[in-house]
Amino acid sequence: MKEIILSFSFVFLAIGIKAQHVHTEKCGTIADQQTIARLEANKKYLANNSLRGGDRYIPIKFHRVGDNAGEQKIKVSEVLTNLCKISNDFEKHGLVPYINNLFNEISNDALYLNAWTSVNGLINNKDDNSVNVFICQNASPANSSADAGTVLGYYQPSGDYLVVRKQEVRDSSGTLTHELGHLFSLQHPFLGWEDHDGNGWTYSTAIHGNPLTVTTIGGSLIELVDRSNCDFTADRICDTPPDYNFRDSDPNDNLVNGCRLTAEIYDYNNELIETQEENHMTYYSNCEKGFFTEGQEEVMKADFDSAARANIRSGYIPNLTEVTEVPNVIFPQQGEEAQFFNSVQFEWEPVANADYYLIEISGNGYNESIITENTNYLFTDLEPNNTYFWIIQGFNETSGCVKSGNMIFSTGDETTDVKELSNIAEIYFSPNPLNQGDIGSLKLVSQKSFDANIKIVDLQGKEVLNLGTQNIAKDETLFNIETSNLISGIYLLQIESEEGIFNQKVIIK
Ligand SMILES: [Zn+2]
């Protein structure tokens, strides 16, 4: 009995895989008149001008779109991993993507679930001086159930932005590279063959013949191998050969195996078609490498240099150094338990070339991505007796390719002293005790803004450190307390203000 059930489920699985090949994942970019006109303008520019040398820096604003509660967003570490991928894809062509002023955060159900119908919502969130990439739950046309879950991303020409499905922003996915190609006016090499016979298939030997018996598709001329019409057919770029979107061809023909066109298909002149399976703008899946042709590279550069793209040419040169190391963690070490739970100071050593550090921490419903320029961060909202998983990585505008493995730590059930300052501010100091030379972190969470004198005195009342009068902002204010000049011993941290006085014992080991 058991064997029978197993073989039935195997058959079911095999059918499922085959069905996926027919209605397979695709790109939602539509080549309209506006995008073709733009491509033609770029080609005209190239015919009359030579491109300048040197790298071109592409500012990208990644929008992390979540639901109304701000949940479900793509992880920052995944965006950084995909930045690695697109950097590798573009840098060799003299186009260098970089993160422009970190990330934009959006909490909006409509944009998260239904970006296709939320054009104005997306446009209102655009950064005017960046290429805008919205990362949402899906990138499907909302009114097309046939396409639900199969569209990976699209370029929206009138709004000039990209929408990419959350699960496509990851290490090996070429979706963002492909869609950026569209943004810089590239078309599919198989333009005209997207979904031709209404069955979800494109080329079919039964319908179109092998060699081809037709010269037009959907009223447009079909590209020939001999390049005689390459300038005005399909993607209109001559070093990308004819491709009749064979990946999505009639499954009865069985023309494609993974990343390879395995069948011999001949064009109308009876010339053998050899497609560029690994070109970023084709649809072949499971390809190891990707490239743009020289013709595609030139069109993208011409587009970058065009008047329409003046907004992203600031002349700014981003940090081009590479972050190659993972920060060495000081606290908490792998598996370590923090004594307290309401005041846990994470700390790590700096790494070369990193301008920012990312901590991602999760556990028991808690998910937080913290970006800081410092080498420590004080968490005050963790739960007692809980286990957390976390990663850390250093990054800069162009480099964020290495991150730590998943680490684990747990919280204890003790609270640090939280004392009221006339009931308007909560005060946290950590670590405590601290080692001589450690930087102590003082955090005040206040209901209102006020001025206070902050100092440390020894037990004889002698002042050993004075930060002077400081403004305590409404909400959160952080101070780093330098202790390298203090010898081991017991001290008092004092905060004096018109709102009240606060004292806390500080121990330096
Ligand atoms: Zn596409």
Residues whose N, C-alpha, C, O or C-beta is under 5 A from the ligand:
A	BS01	ZN	C27 T29
